[in-house]
């Protein structure tokens, strides 16, 4: 599905493609293990005129990857992520491509490292011991991520910064905002990292009429079961609707039906759903663990600690608004996107990352 790192890669190949041929090797399954529908496996499929994709199936995926690397002979190997044995670790250690780039994609943020903490710390320690980190280039999407990389591996590693190409939407006219009524939406994987449960706990104490529309695949089934139990105990003035994955064709309708985007994640490396929300004109409630900060000052949303008390206050703040005040926030959200999303220097940043001339 086109979320997180996948969306980042989609945006990159669509907007940074001059004199470049991309070969993308990935799995034929989604994050939840389900087979991707209607994809041809174990062969190169054209995505566009300069991009081919190999959807790997079977038990020898890493062997197939090595074979294709030898055949294609890329000038750069771009490894997306850190902790997948098949798609990160094996190519990192066994590839012979001289210019290897490891894109950590927020996986070294303290919030991300808190999940399966011991396992990740052990892996990072072993990676440092091998010395492989000094033969590769690390990719950070901003200065903060560069700090996380240097904290994990030391300041002697080579790190280059190239921000994400952001997902954008045109402004979408919001529904009329009635005082003491609010339509919330979230688009994200359902896992503890995204803090859906804390939002539900916050809604428990809200007394306005609130509808929360949740979009995104379930990554952690046990966590979602806890969320479902919490939904059953919500008061009558609160409605929670789960829609599953949000298909691109349904995106405009989803934003049309909602006033505010809420996702108080423990951490986000970027979050394309946020940039879509801002550009569509939707104020955002999120944590301070994302790149999208100073929202109150911009009038574009509210940054909160991921605790039910602060989230409840933020939700009730927007719920209490009348339409005129809400529309000011809506337009402030699009203006915030204009000031925060700067792509004029990205071409040079990616040329530097991939060591391209000209």
C-alpha positions in Angstrom: 0.0 0.0 0.0 1.1 3.5 -0.7 1.9 4.7 2.7 5.1 5.8 4.6 8.3 4.7 2.9 6.4 3.3 -0.1 4.7 6.6 -0.8 8.1 8.3 -0.4 9.6 6.1 -3.1 6.6 6.6 -5.4 6.9 10.4 -5.1 10.7 10.2 -5.7 10.5 8.1 -8.9 7.7 10.3 -10.2 9.5 13.6 -9.6 13.2 12.8 -9.6 13.8 10.9 -12.8 15.9 12.8 -15.2 18.5 10.4 -16.8 17.7 7.8 -14.2 16.5 4.2 -14.5 14.9 2.8 -11.3 14.8 -1.0 -10.5 12.7 -1.6 -7.4 12.9 -5.0 -5.7 10.1 -5.6 -3.2 7.7 -8.2 -1.8 4.5 -9.3 -3.4 2.8 -9.0 0.0 1.4 -6.1 2.0 2.6 -5.3 5.6 -0.1 -7.5 7.0 1.1 -10.5 4.9 -1.7 -10.4 2.4 -0.8 -11.0 -1.2 -0.9 -7.9 -3.3 -3.8 -8.3 -5.8 -3.2 -8.7 -9.5 0.6 -8.4 -9.6 3.0 -10.5 -11.7 5.7 -11.9 -9.6 9.4 -12.7 -10.0 9.9 -10.6 -13.2 10.5 -7.0 -14.0 7.2 -5.1 -14.5 7.1 -1.6 -16.0 5.7 1.0 -13.5 6.5 3.9 -15.8 8.9 4.6 -18.6 11.9 4.8 -16.2 10.9 2.5 -13.4 10.6 -1.3 -13.2 9.3 -3.2 -10.2 10.1 -6.8 -9.2 7.5 -8.3 -6.9 9.3 -11.1 -5.2 7.5 -14.4 -4.3 8.6 -17.7 -2.9 11.3 -18.7 -0.4 14.5 -17.5 -2.1 13.7 -13.8 -2.3 17.2 -12.7 -1.2 18.8 -15.0 -3.7 16.7 -13.5 -6.5 17.6 -10.1 -5.3 21.3 -10.9 -5.5 20.9 -12.4 -9.0 19.1 -9.3 -10.3 21.7 -6.9 -8.7 24.4 -8.8 -10.7 22.3 -8.6 -13.9 21.2 -5.0 -13.6 24.6 -3.8 -12.2 23.2 -0.6 -10.6 25.4 2.4 -10.0 23.7 2.8 -6.6 21.9 0.4 -4.2 19.2 2.2 -2.2 18.2 0.2 0.8 14.9 1.4 2.4 14.7 0.5 6.1 16.8 -1.2 8.8 15.3 -4.2 10.4 14.0 -6.5 7.6 16.2 -9.6 7.3 15.4 -10.2 3.6 15.2 -6.6 2.3 17.6 -4.6 4.5 20.1 -6.8 6.3 21.0 -9.3 3.5 21.5 -6.7 0.8 23.4 -4.5 3.2 26.0 -7.2 3.9 26.0 -9.3 0.8 25.7 -6.8 -2.0 28.8 -5.9 -4.0 27.4 -2.5 -5.3 30.1 0.0 -4.4 27.8 2.9 -3.7 25.3 1.6 -1.1 22.8 3.9 0.6 20.9 3.0 3.8 17.7 5.0 4.2 16.7 4.6 7.8 13.2 6.1 7.4 12.5 7.2 11.0 13.5 3.8 12.4 16.1 5.3 14.7 13.7 7.8 16.3 13.4 7.1 20.0 9.7 6.4 19.6 10.3 3.8 16.9 13.2 2.2 18.9 10.9 1.7 21.9 9.0 -1.0 20.0 10.9 -4.4 20.3 13.6 -2.4 22.0 16.0 -5.1 23.0 16.0 -6.8 19.6 16.7 -3.5 17.9 19.4 -2.4 20.2 21.2 -5.8 19.8 21.0 -5.5 16.0 22.4 -1.9 16.0 25.2 -3.0 18.3 26.1 -5.9 16.0 25.9 -3.6 12.9 28.4 -1.2 14.5 30.8 -4.1 15.4 30.9 -5.3 11.8 32.3 -2.0 10.5 29.9 -2.1 7.6 28.5 1.3 8.6 31.7 2.9 7.5 31.5 1.6 3.9 28.0 2.9 3.2 26.2 6.3 3.0 23.3 6.9 5.4 20.3 8.8 4.1 18.5 11.2 6.5 15.4 13.1 5.5 16.1 16.0 7.8 18.6 17.3 10.4 16.9 15.6 13.3 17.2 12.2 11.6 20.9 12.9 11.0 21.3 13.4 14.7 19.5 10.0 15.4 21.9 8.3 12.9 25.0 9.8 14.6 23.6 8.9 18.0 23.3 5.3 16.9 26.5 4.9 14.9 28.8 7.8 15.8 29.6 11.0 14.0 32.2 9.5 11.7 29.6 7.8 9.5 28.7 9.5 6.2 25.2 10.9 6.3 23.5 12.9 3.5 20.2 14.7 3.9 17.6 14.6 1.2 14.0 15.5 2.3 11.0 13.5 1.1 9.0 14.6 -1.9 5.7 15.4 -0.2 2.3 14.1 -1.2 0.0 17.0 -2.0 -3.7 17.5 -2.6 -5.6 20.5 -4.0 -7.6 22.4 -1.4 -10.8 20.4 -0.7 -13.8 22.4 0.5 -14.6 21.2 4.1 -18.1 20.4 5.4 -19.9 23.2 7.2 -18.7 23.4 10.8 -21.5 23.3 13.3 -20.7 24.4 16.8 -20.2 21.4 19.2 -20.0 19.0 16.3 -16.8 17.6 14.7 -15.8 15.1 12.1 -12.3 13.7 12.7 -10.2 11.5 10.4 -7.0 9.5 10.6 -5.1 7.8 7.8 -2.4 5.4 9.2 -1.3 1.9 9.9 -3.1 0.7 13.1 -0.4 0.0 15.6 0.7 1.3 19.0 3.0 3.8 17.3 0.1 5.7 16.0 -1.8 6.0 19.4 -5.3 5.3 18.2 -6.1 3.9 21.7 -5.1 7.1 23.4 -7.4 9.1 21.1 -10.3 6.7 22.0 -9.5 7.3 25.7 -9.6 11.1 25.0 -13.0 10.8 23.2 -14.3 9.0 26.3 -14.4 12.4 28.2 -15.6 14.6 25.3 -19.2 15.8 25.5 -19.7 17.2 22.0 -21.1 15.2 19.1 -18.0 13.7 17.4 -17.5 11.3 14.6 -14.0 9.8 14.1 -13.4 8.1 10.7 -10.4 5.8 10.8 -8.6 4.7 7.6 -5.7 2.3 7.3 -4.7 -1.3 7.5 -4.4 -3.2 10.8 -0.7 -3.9 11.4 -1.1 -5.1 15.0 -4.3 -7.2 15.4 -4.0 -7.5 19.2 -3.7 -3.7 19.6 -6.8 -3.3 17.3 -8.7 -5.7 19.5 -8.1 -3.5 22.5 -9.2 -0.5 20.4 -12.4 -2.3 19.4 -13.2 -3.0 23.1 -12.6 0.7 23.9 -14.9 1.7 21.0 -17.8 -0.3 22.5 -17.5 1.6 25.8 -17.7 5.1 24.2 -20.6 7.4 25.2 -23.5 7.8 22.8 -22.3 11.2 21.5 -19.2 9.6 20.0 -19.2 7.6 16.8 -16.1 5.7 15.5 -16.2 4.3 12.0 -13.4 2.0 10.6 -13.2 2.0 6.8 -10.1 -0.1 6.2 -7.5 1.1 3.7 -8.2 4.4 2.0 -8.0 3.9 -1.8 -6.6 6.8 -3.8 -9.9 7.2 -5.7 -11.7 7.7 -2.4 -9.3 10.2 -0.9 -11.1 13.4 -1.9 -14.4 12.1 -0.6 -12.8 11.2 2.8 -11.4 14.7 3.2 -14.7 16.3 2.0 -16.5 14.6 4.9 -14.1 15.6 7.7 -13.0 18.8 9.5 -9.8 17.8 11.3 -7.0 15.3 10.8 -5.8 13.6 14.0 -2.8 11.3 14.5 -0.8 11.8 17.7 2.0 9.4 16.8 4.8 8.5 19.1 7.1 9.4 16.2 6.9 10.1 12.4 9.8 10.4 10.1 7.6 12.4 7.7 4.0 11.3 7.3 2.6 11.8 3.8 -0.9 11.7 5.2 0.0 14.9 7.1 1.1 16.8 4.0 -2.1 15.7 2.2 -4.2 16.9 5.2 -2.5 20.3 5.3 -2.6 20.9 1.5 -6.3 19.8 1.5 -7.0 22.5 4.2 -7.5 20.3 7.2 -6.1 21.4 10.6 -4.0 18.7 12.3 -3.8 17.4 15.9 -0.6 15.5 16.3 2.3 15.0 18.8 5.6 16.8 19.0 7.3 13.6 17.6 6.7 14.5 14.0 8.3 17.1 11.7 5.0 19.1 11.8 5.5 21.4 14.8 4.5 25.0 15.9 1.0 24.3 14.7 -0.7 26.5 17.2 1.4 29.5 16.2 0.5 28.9 12.6 -3.2 28.4 13.4 -2.9 25.1 11.4 -3.6 22.7 14.3 -2.4 21.7 17.7 0.7 19.8 18.9 0.0 17.7 22.0 1.8 15.3 24.3 0.3 11.9 23.4 -1.8 11.8 26.5 -5.5 11.6 26.7 -6.0 14.8 28.7 -4.2 17.0 26.1 -5.8 15.2 23.2 -9.3 15.7 24.7 -8.7 19.4 25.1 -7.5 19.7 21.5 -10.5 17.8 20.1 -13.0 19.8 22.2 -11.3 23.1 21.1 -12.1 22.3 17.4 -15.5 20.8 18.3 -16.5 24.1 19.9 -15.7 26.2 16.8 -18.2 27.7 14.6 -17.8 27.7 10.8 -16.1 31.1 10.4 -13.4 30.4 12.9 -12.9 26.9 11.6 -12.4 28.2 8.0 -9.6 30.4 9.2 -7.9 27.3 10.5 -8.6 25.4 7.3 -6.9 28.1 5.2 -4.1 28.4 7.7 -3.4 24.7 7.2 -2.8 25.2 3.5 -0.6 28.2 4.2 1.4 26.1 6.7 2.0 23.5 4.0 3.3 26.2 1.6 5.8 27.5 4.2 7.0 24.0 5.4 7.2 22.0 2.2 10.1 23.3 0.2 11.1 21.2 -2.8 13.1 23.6 -4.8 16.4 22.3 -3.5 15.5 18.6 -3.5 16.8 17.8 -7.0 20.4 18.8 -6.0 20.0 16.9 -2.7 19.1 13.7 -4.5 21.9 14.1 -7.1 24.3 14.4 -4.2 22.8 11.4 -2.4 23.0 9.2 -5.5 26.3 10.8 -6.7 24.9 11.9 -10.0 26.7 14.4 -12.2 25.2 17.6 -13.6 
